[in-house]
């Protein structure tokens, strides 16, 4: 299982990569594996301020729908348009082509309360 050490993680299985005041957010390899084949991503929060831990969209798999929780407070700048026609990219490459949103981060210190890769591995028992 792939758990990159340069990312931060939530207990709800989202990851975040901070680059200055912009963050890229997606779901973890563990999450996509638990969900199974992803068939649809529904994110309609572009242009909106979303607080840390609030729902910013949903991911639909063959047998379930799961909420997506924002790891850092900020304004949703962009949704990964590749996922519109190819939601399975989340299954194939959750940390690359399968990213979900780009966010203008309101408070970079939000990442301090998130899990490191080692803490996330412990959370999922890996």
MMTF fields as JSON, N, C-alpha, C and O atoms, coordinates in Angstrom:
{
  "mmtfVersion": "1.0.0",
  "mmtfProducer": "UNKNOWN",
  "numBonds": 503,
  "numAtoms": 504,
  "numGroups": 126,
  "numChains": 1,
  "numModels": 1,
  "chainsPerModel": [1],
  "groupsPerChain": [126],
  "chainIdList": ["A"],
  "bondAtomList": [4, 2, 8, 6, 12, 10, 16, 14, 20, 18, 24, 22, 28, 26, 32, 30, 36, 34, 40, 38, 44, 42, 48, 46, 52, 50, 56, 54, 60, 58, 64, 62, 68, 66, 72, 70, 76, 74, 80, 78, 84, 82, 88, 86, 92, 90, 96, 94, 100, 98, 104, 102, 108, 106, 112, 110, 116, 114, 120, 118, 124, 122, 128, 126, 132, 130, 136, 134, 140, 138, 144, 142, 148, 146, 152, 150, 156, 154, 160, 158, 164, 162, 168, 166, 172, 170, 176, 174, 180, 178, 184, 182, 188, 186, 192, 190, 196, 194, 200, 198, 204, 202, 208, 206, 212, 210, 216, 214, 220, 218, 224, 222, 228, 226, 232, 230, 236, 234, 240, 238, 244, 242, 248, 246, 252, 250, 256, 254, 260, 258, 264, 262, 268, 266, 272, 270, 276, 274, 280, 278, 284, 282, 288, 286, 292, 290, 296, 294, 300, 298, 304, 302, 308, 306, 312, 310, 316, 314, 320, 318, 324, 322, 328, 326, 332, 330, 336, 334, 340, 338, 344, 342, 348, 346, 352, 350, 356, 354, 360, 358, 364, 362, 368, 366, 372, 370, 376, 374, 380, 378, 384, 382, 388, 386, 392, 390, 396, 394, 400, 398, 404, 402, 408, 406, 412, 410, 416, 414, 420, 418, 424, 422, 428, 426, 432, 430, 436, 434, 440, 438, 444, 442, 448, 446, 452, 450, 456, 454, 460, 458, 464, 462, 468, 466, 472, 470, 476, 474, 480, 478, 484, 482, 488, 486, 492, 490, 496, 494, 500, 498],
  "bondOrderList": [1, 1, 1, 1, 1, 1, 1, 1, 1, 1, 1, 1, 1, 1, 1, 1, 1, 1, 1, 1, 1, 1, 1, 1, 1, 1, 1, 1, 1, 1, 1, 1, 1, 1, 1, 1, 1, 1, 1, 1, 1, 1, 1, 1, 1, 1, 1, 1, 1, 1, 1, 1, 1, 1, 1, 1, 1, 1, 1, 1, 1, 1, 1, 1, 1, 1, 1, 1, 1, 1, 1, 1, 1, 1, 1, 1, 1, 1, 1, 1, 1, 1, 1, 1, 1, 1, 1, 1, 1, 1, 1, 1, 1, 1, 1, 1, 1, 1, 1, 1, 1, 1, 1, 1, 1, 1, 1, 1, 1, 1, 1, 1, 1, 1, 1, 1, 1, 1, 1, 1, 1, 1, 1, 1, 1],
  "groupList": [{"groupName": "UNK", "atomNameList": ["N", "CA", "C", "O"], "elementList": ["N", "C", "C", "O"], "formalChargeList": [0, 0, 0, 0], "bondAtomList": [1, 0, 2, 1, 3, 2], "bondOrderList": [1, 1, 2], "singleLetterCode": "X", "chemCompType": "L-PEPTIDE LINKING"}],
  "groupTypeList": [0, 0, 0, 0, 0, 0, 0, 0, 0, 0, 0, 0, 0, 0, 0, 0, 0, 0, 0, 0, 0, 0, 0, 0, 0, 0, 0, 0, 0, 0, 0, 0, 0, 0, 0, 0, 0, 0, 0, 0, 0, 0, 0, 0, 0, 0, 0, 0, 0, 0, 0, 0, 0, 0, 0, 0, 0, 0, 0, 0, 0, 0, 0, 0, 0, 0, 0, 0, 0, 0, 0, 0, 0, 0, 0, 0, 0, 0, 0, 0, 0, 0, 0, 0, 0, 0, 0, 0, 0, 0, 0, 0, 0, 0, 0, 0, 0, 0, 0, 0, 0, 0, 0, 0, 0, 0, 0, 0, 0, 0, 0, 0, 0, 0, 0, 0, 0, 0, 0, 0, 0, 0, 0, 0, 0, 0],
  "groupIdList": [1, 2, 3, 4, 5, 6, 7, 8, 9, 10, 11, 12, 13, 14, 15, 16, 17, 18, 19, 20, 21, 22, 23, 24, 25, 26, 27, 28, 29, 30, 31, 32, 33, 34, 35, 36, 37, 38, 39, 40, 41, 42, 43, 44, 45, 46, 47, 48, 49, 50, 51, 52, 53, 54, 55, 56, 57, 58, 59, 60, 61, 62, 63, 64, 65, 66, 67, 68, 69, 70, 71, 72, 73, 74, 75, 76, 77, 78, 79, 80, 81, 82, 83, 84, 85, 86, 87, 88, 89, 90, 91, 92, 93, 94, 95, 96, 97, 98, 99, 100, 101, 102, 103, 104, 105, 106, 107, 108, 109, 110, 111, 112, 113, 114, 115, 116, 117, 118, 119, 120, 121, 122, 123, 124, 125, 126],
  "secStructList": [7, 7, 7, 7, 6, 6, 1, 3, 3, 7, 6, 6, 1, 3, 3, 3, 3, 3, 3, 6, 6, 3, 3, 3, 3, 3, 3, 7, 2, 2, 2, 2, 2, 2, 2, 7, 1, 3, 3, 3, 3, 3, 7, 7, 7, 6, 6, 7, 3, 3, 7, 6, 6, 1, 3, 3, 3, 3, 3, 3, 3, 1, 1, 7, 3, 3, 3, 3, 3, 7, 1, 1, 7, 3, 3, 3, 3, 3, 3, 7, 6, 2, 2, 2, 2, 7, 6, 6, 2, 2, 2, 2, 7, 6, 6, 6, 6, 6, 7, 7, 3, 3, 3, 3, 3, 1, 7, 4, 4, 4, 4, 4, 4, 1, 5, 7, 2, 2, 2, 2, 2, 2, 2, 2, 6, 7],
  "xCoordList": [0.844, 0.0, 0.887, 1.88, 0.515, 1.292, 0.813, -0.346, 1.724, 1.426, 2.615, 3.529, 2.608, 3.754, 4.066, 3.162, 5.339, 5.764, 5.711, 5.787, 5.583, 5.58, 4.179, 4.014, 3.178, 1.799, 1.347, 1.975, 0.245, -0.422, -1.77, -2.314, -2.309, -3.491, -4.534, -4.209, -5.802, -6.885, -7.313, -7.015, -8.015, -8.571, -9.69, -10.1, -10.185, -11.25, -10.689, -11.444, -9.363, -8.674, -8.527, -8.481, -8.454, -8.05, -6.564, -6.019, -5.926, -4.535, -4.475, -5.349, -3.426, -3.221, -1.737, -0.886, -1.454, -0.091, -0.096, -0.759, 0.656, 0.72, 1.864, 2.984, 1.568, 2.574, 2.347, 1.554, 3.049, 2.791, 1.418, 1.119, 0.572, -0.784, -1.817, -3.018, -1.337, -2.232, -2.062, -0.951, -3.163, -3.12, -3.817, -4.806, -3.289, -3.948, -4.494, -3.81, -5.74, -6.43, -6.95, -7.409, -6.876, -7.433, -7.754, -7.692, -8.098, -8.316, -7.136, -6.454, -6.921, -5.754, -5.925, -7.026, -4.805, -4.79, -5.649, -6.388, -5.549, -6.363, -7.848, -8.628, -8.235, -9.656, -10.185, -11.262, -9.436, -9.934, -10.045, -10.94, -9.132, -9.2, -10.417, -11.041, -10.746, -11.929, -13.222, -14.181, -13.246, -14.442, -14.692, -15.841, -13.635, -13.776, -13.837, -13.352, -14.424, -14.441, -15.226, -16.438, -14.517, -15.127, -15.75, -15.105, -17.033, -17.773, -18.173, -18.555, -18.087, -18.521, -17.953, -17.915, -17.515, -17.056, -17.973, -18.146, -18.567, -19.478, -18.919, -19.018, -18.331, -17.786, -18.323, -17.982, -19.174, -19.764, -19.465, -20.301, -18.255, -17.886, -16.851, -16.267, -16.616, -15.644, -16.068, -17.226, -15.092, -15.364, -15.871, -16.033, -16.126, -16.666, -15.582, -14.608, -15.778, -14.936, -15.467, -16.662, -14.562, -14.943, -14.058, -12.834, -14.668, -13.916, -13.298, -13.801, -12.199, -11.547, -12.579, -13.366, -12.565, -13.429, -14.842, -15.625, -15.183, -16.507, -16.509, -15.461, -17.685, -17.836, -17.668, -18.283, -16.822, -16.659, -17.134, -17.074, -17.606, -18.114, -18.339, -18.253, -18.631, -18.813, -18.112, -17.871, -17.794, -17.235, -18.17, -18.531, -18.55, -19.492, -18.772, -18.142, -18.882, -18.349, -19.53, -20.684, -19.25, -20.316, -21.365, -22.561, -20.924, -21.863, -22.078, -22.837, -21.429, -21.545, -21.248, -20.645, -21.679, -21.332, -20.673, -21.165, -19.571, -18.831, -18.571, -18.239, -18.73, -18.441, -16.939, -16.139, -16.572, -15.186, -15.056, -15.82, -14.094, -13.922, -12.674, -11.61, -12.808, -11.719, -10.669, -10.992, -9.415, -8.364, -7.875, -7.328, -8.06, -7.636, -8.711, -9.362, -8.898, -9.863, -9.349, -8.16, -10.251, -9.853, -10.894, -11.981, -10.536, -11.426, -11.084, -9.927, -12.086, -11.883, -11.67, -12.563, -10.471, -10.107, -10.438, -10.813, -10.297, -10.385, -10.727, -10.3, -11.507, -11.77, -11.019, -10.946, -10.475, -9.743, -10.715, -11.504, -10.658, -11.598, -11.413, -12.336, -10.259, -10.017, -11.0, -11.384, -11.403, -12.281, -13.702, -14.436, -14.107, -15.448, -15.66, -16.687, -14.709, -14.844, -14.137, -14.374, -13.249, -12.455, -12.31, -11.204, -13.425, -13.333, -12.456, -11.976, -12.25, -11.418, -9.949, -9.171, -9.561, -8.198, -7.905, -6.755, -8.938, -8.75, -8.296, -7.448, -8.851, -8.424, -7.005, -6.201, -6.705, -5.421, -4.266, -3.148, -4.518, -3.432, -3.949, -4.034, -4.297, -4.935, -4.077, -4.617, -2.749, -1.869, -1.358, -0.64, -1.719, -1.273, -2.46, -3.089, -2.778, -3.882, -5.238, -6.192, -5.347, -6.628, -6.878, -7.772, -6.089, -6.349, -7.747, -8.309, -8.31, -9.699, -9.825, -10.442, -9.233, -9.391, -8.086, -7.199, -8.01, -6.967, -7.659, -8.747, -7.001, -7.595, -6.627, -5.431, -7.154, -6.387, -6.523, -7.599, -5.432, -5.458, -5.603, -4.88, -6.549, -6.794, -5.756, -5.263, -5.426, -4.506, -3.603, -4.028, -2.368, -1.428, -1.196, -0.801, -1.433, -1.245, -2.254, -2.065, -3.314, -4.284, -3.596, -4.019, -2.536, -1.867, -1.182, -0.917, -0.889, -0.212, -1.027, -0.457, -2.336, -3.193, -3.472, -4.194, -2.908, -3.141, -2.107, -1.117, -2.349, -1.481, -0.291, -0.405, 0.849, 1.998, 1.758, 0.814, 2.605, 2.477, 2.556, 1.776, 3.488, 3.62, 2.387, 1.94, 1.837, 0.625, -0.56, -1.39, -0.628, -1.705, -1.565, -2.563, -0.362, -0.132, -0.615, -1.235, -0.325, -0.774, -2.301, -2.897, -2.931, -4.397, -5.046, -6.037, -4.485, -5.093, -4.507, -4.891, -3.589, -3.025, -2.039, -1.991, -1.258, -0.265, 1.14, 2.088],
  "yCoordList": [-1.181, 0.0, 1.24, 1.311, 2.199, 3.406, 4.498, 4.908, 4.966, 6.055, 7.018, 6.908, 7.959, 8.867, 9.654, 10.152, 9.756, 10.418, 11.94, 12.611, 12.503, 13.959, 14.57, 15.773, 13.753, 14.236, 14.211, 13.577, 14.912, 14.841, 14.162, 14.21, 13.53, 12.685, 13.016, 13.51, 12.73, 12.888, 11.507, 10.492, 11.495, 10.233, 9.732, 8.575, 10.62, 10.249, 9.801, 9.607, 9.634, 9.064, 10.004, 9.56, 11.313, 12.252, 12.552, 12.403, 12.973, 13.432, 14.865, 15.322, 15.573, 16.955, 17.184, 16.728, 17.909, 18.32, 19.836, 20.429, 20.457, 21.909, 22.424, 21.917, 23.446, 24.086, 25.589, 26.171, 26.205, 27.621, 27.769, 27.126, 28.62, 28.793, 28.015, 28.263, 27.068, 26.203, 24.765, 24.323, 24.049, 22.64, 21.793, 22.211, 20.614, 19.612, 18.563, 18.14, 18.146, 17.224, 16.034, 16.184, 14.853, 13.649, 12.636, 12.945, 11.427, 10.345, 9.375, 9.287, 8.667, 7.802, 6.497, 6.111, 5.852, 4.533, 3.56, 2.757, 3.636, 2.79, 3.037, 2.093, 4.318, 4.676, 4.152, 3.557, 4.367, 3.905, 2.389, 1.842, 1.701, 0.244, -0.248, -1.241, 0.463, 0.113, 0.388, -0.378, 1.483, 1.845, 0.897, 0.604, 0.426, -0.401, 0.48, 1.611, -0.025, 0.682, 1.991, 1.99, 3.1, 4.422, 4.759, 4.66, 5.165, 5.416, 6.881, 7.28, 7.687, 9.083, 9.913, 9.474, 11.115, 12.084, 13.295, 13.846, 13.72, 14.863, 15.943, 15.853, 16.966, 18.092, 19.367, 19.699, 20.079, 21.309, 22.495, 23.382, 22.506, 23.561, 24.533, 25.316, 24.496, 25.416, 26.86, 27.233, 27.661, 29.06, 29.286, 30.432, 28.218, 28.343, 28.167, 27.441, 28.856, 28.641, 27.395, 27.28, 26.474, 25.254, 25.153, 25.238, 24.975, 24.866, 23.485, 22.493, 23.444, 22.172, 21.218, 21.61, 19.982, 18.881, 18.921, 18.0, 19.963, 20.017, 19.206, 18.989, 18.767, 17.999, 18.926, 19.99, 18.515, 19.324, 18.593, 19.146, 17.36, 16.593, 15.148, 14.795, 14.319, 12.891, 12.084, 12.557, 10.86, 9.909, 8.701, 8.168, 8.286, 7.178, 5.972, 6.047, 4.867, 3.601, 2.711, 3.103, 1.534, 0.653, 0.395, 0.367, 0.207, -0.186, 0.846, 0.588, 2.018, 2.979, 4.401, 4.609, 5.367, 6.769, 7.243, 6.959, 7.957, 8.415, 9.922, 10.443, 10.605, 12.038, 12.279, 11.451, 13.426, 13.879, 15.039, 16.002, 14.952, 15.963, 16.798, 16.259, 18.099, 19.03, 18.961, 19.158, 18.683, 18.598, 19.955, 20.044, 21.009, 22.365, 23.357, 23.172, 24.396, 25.432, 26.235, 26.541, 26.572, 27.393, 27.441, 26.875, 28.133, 28.305, 27.272, 27.145, 26.536, 25.536, 26.263, 26.95, 26.103, 26.801, 26.003, 26.563, 24.688, 23.849, 22.418, 21.911, 21.785, 20.352, 19.681, 20.225, 18.53, 17.786, 17.373, 16.445, 18.059, 17.812, 16.441, 15.932, 15.838, 14.482, 13.483, 12.508, 13.73, 12.79, 12.777, 11.812, 13.845, 13.874, 12.688, 12.014, 12.433, 11.335, 10.068, 9.003, 10.176, 9.017, 8.944, 9.078, 8.732, 8.674, 7.519, 7.535, 6.524, 5.375, 5.762, 4.971, 6.985, 7.472, 7.502, 7.348, 7.701, 7.702, 6.323, 6.216, 5.274, 3.915, 3.64, 3.045, 4.074, 3.754, 4.586, 4.083, 5.852, 6.763, 7.824, 8.999, 7.418, 8.352, 9.556, 10.595, 9.437, 10.545, 11.337, 12.323, 10.914, 11.588, 12.09, 13.078, 11.403, 11.837, 11.8, 12.401, 11.107, 10.979, 12.004, 11.821, 13.095, 14.14, 14.712, 14.619, 15.304, 15.783, 17.289, 17.729, 18.086, 19.54, 20.261, 19.729, 21.507, 22.442, 23.506, 23.974, 23.881, 24.779, 25.913, 25.687, 27.134, 28.253, 28.201, 28.441, 27.89, 27.619, 28.915, 29.887, 28.899, 30.053, 30.124, 31.205, 28.972, 28.932, 27.708, 26.584, 27.927, 26.817, 25.996, 24.834, 26.579, 25.85, 24.704, 23.835, 24.688, 23.585, 22.231, 21.234, 22.199, 20.911, 20.362, 19.163, 21.232, 20.773, 19.752, 18.926, 19.796, 18.854, 17.58, 16.709, 17.456, 16.267, 15.196, 15.447, 14.003, 12.864, 12.825, 13.183, 12.388, 12.102, 10.744, 10.037, 10.385, 9.082, 7.953, 7.004, 8.045, 6.992, 6.91, 5.816, 8.058, 8.064, 7.481, 6.769, 7.791, 7.263, 5.739, 5.021, 5.251, 3.8, 3.11, 2.048, 3.725, 3.171, 3.151, 2.178, 4.248, 4.347, 3.207, 2.629, 2.888, 1.861, 0.464, -0.506, 0.377, -0.922, -1.482, -2.696, -0.635, -1.086, -0.893, -1.218],
  "zCoordList": [0.0, 0.0, 0.0, 0.723, -0.811, -0.986, -0.021, -0.066, 0.858, 1.781, 1.738, 2.555, 0.792, 0.634, 1.909, 2.581, 2.226, 3.461, 3.374, 4.402, 2.165, 2.025, 2.115, 1.913, 2.415, 2.521, 3.973, 4.821, 4.248, 5.548, 5.32, 4.216, 6.363, 6.234, 7.298, 8.378, 6.965, 7.939, 8.416, 7.788, 9.532, 10.045, 9.14, 9.227, 8.264, 7.32, 5.974, 5.021, 5.887, 4.72, 3.526, 2.379, 3.808, 2.774, 2.962, 4.056, 1.883, 1.965, 1.474, 0.737, 1.894, 1.464, 1.233, 1.997, 0.152, -0.149, -0.224, -1.075, 0.683, 0.762, -0.097, -0.03, -0.911, -1.748, -1.627, -2.368, -0.689, -0.404, 0.218, 1.224, -0.376, 0.157, -0.649, -0.541, -1.461, -2.227, -1.758, -1.465, -1.692, -1.297, -2.353, -2.954, -2.562, -3.404, -2.451, -1.519, -2.692, -1.799, -2.589, -3.721, -1.988, -2.592, -1.51, -0.32, -1.927, -0.962, -1.047, -2.067, 0.029, 0.137, -0.643, -1.034, -0.844, -1.478, -0.669, -1.238, 0.65, 1.523, 1.277, 1.148, 1.213, 1.021, -0.297, -0.338, -1.391, -2.685, -2.71, -3.354, -2.006, -1.935, -1.171, -1.544, -0.094, 0.696, -0.067, 0.031, -0.824, -1.583, -2.754, -3.083, -3.371, -4.571, -5.804, -5.786, -6.865, -8.146, -8.054, -7.835, -8.225, -8.146, -9.5, -10.544, -9.451, -10.686, -10.88, -11.98, -9.806, -9.943, -8.794, -7.645, -9.132, -8.139, -8.243, -9.331, -7.119, -7.116, -6.196, -4.972, -6.813, -6.056, -6.694, -7.829, -5.944, -6.481, -5.574, -5.403, -4.989, -4.051, -4.622, -3.872, -5.93, -6.534, -6.271, -6.458, -5.83, -5.519, -4.114, -3.693, -3.381, -2.03, -0.984, -1.183, 0.147, 1.323, 2.035, 2.303, 2.333, 3.042, 4.278, 4.176, 5.432, 6.673, 6.832, 6.303, 7.571, 7.863, 8.472, 9.333, 8.021, 8.473, 7.873, 8.103, 7.113, 6.48, 5.184, 4.577, 4.771, 3.532, 2.334, 2.274, 1.37, 0.159, -1.091, -2.189, -0.939, -2.069, -1.657, -0.481, -2.66, -2.409, -3.482, -4.592, -3.119, -4.067, -4.069, -3.02, -5.28, -5.419, -5.998, -7.053, -5.287, -5.77, -6.146, -5.975, -6.65, -7.129, -6.045, -6.336, -4.795, -3.746, -2.649, -1.714, -2.733, -1.641, -2.111, -3.164, -1.316, -1.519, -0.228, 0.864, -0.351, 0.816, 0.72, -0.344, 1.851, 1.896, 1.826, 2.263, 1.271, 1.236, 2.216, 2.145, 3.13, 4.17, 3.909, 3.606, 4.026, 3.757, 4.874, 6.045, 4.506, 5.534, 6.03, 7.129, 5.244, 5.622, 5.205, 4.177, 5.986, 5.627, 4.438, 4.354, 3.52, 2.396, 1.304, 1.424, 0.232, -0.912, -1.972, -2.372, -2.426, -3.471, -4.794, -5.29, -5.359, -6.591, -7.838, -8.868, -7.736, -8.939, -8.553, -7.516, -9.413, -9.307, -10.447, -11.549, -10.194, -11.22, -12.326, -12.147, -13.458, -14.557, -15.188, -15.825, -15.032, -15.56, -14.951, -15.598, -13.707, -13.004, -13.554, -13.338, -14.272, -14.873, -15.797, -15.722, -16.654, -17.606, -17.19, -17.761, -16.176, -15.765, -14.244, -13.721, -13.531, -12.062, -11.575, -10.441, -12.431, -12.053, -11.851, -11.318, -12.276, -12.03, -10.529, -10.118, -9.714, -8.266, -7.802, -6.916, -8.388, -8.045, -8.528, -7.811, -9.745, -10.367, -9.818, -9.703, -9.477, -9.107, -8.126, -8.482, -6.888, -5.953, -5.574, -5.196, -5.667, -5.284, -6.486, -6.321, -7.679, -8.895, -9.68, -9.301, -10.795, -11.66, -10.968, -11.462, -9.835, -9.144, -8.048, -7.222, -8.031, -7.023, -7.222, -8.314, -6.17, -6.217, -6.437, -7.407, -5.527, -5.602, -5.272, -4.604, -5.775, -5.353, -4.518, -4.852, -3.42, -2.445, -2.117, -1.935, -2.043, -1.515, 0.006, 0.553, 0.669, 2.102, 2.903, 2.685, 3.826, 4.685, 5.805, 6.129, 6.398, 7.53, 7.389, 7.657, 6.973, 6.742, 8.006, 7.92, 9.166, 10.422, 10.575, 11.427, 9.772, 9.813, 9.635, 10.221, 8.828, 8.568, 9.811, 9.891, 10.789, 11.999, 12.781, 13.495, 12.66, 13.373, 12.602, 13.087, 11.404, 10.58, 10.883, 11.569, 10.364, 10.622, 9.672, 8.499, 10.19, 9.337, 8.675, 9.027, 7.727, 7.07, 8.095, 8.027, 9.04, 10.057, 10.951, 11.294, 11.328, 12.144, 11.371, 11.936, 10.071, 9.252, 9.105, 9.175, 8.906, 8.827, 10.096, 10.042, 11.232, 12.514, 12.589, 13.051, 12.124, 12.128, 11.347, 11.792, 10.185, 9.33, 9.582, 8.928, 10.523, 10.886, 9.878, 9.68, 9.242, 8.24, 8.72, 8.004]
}
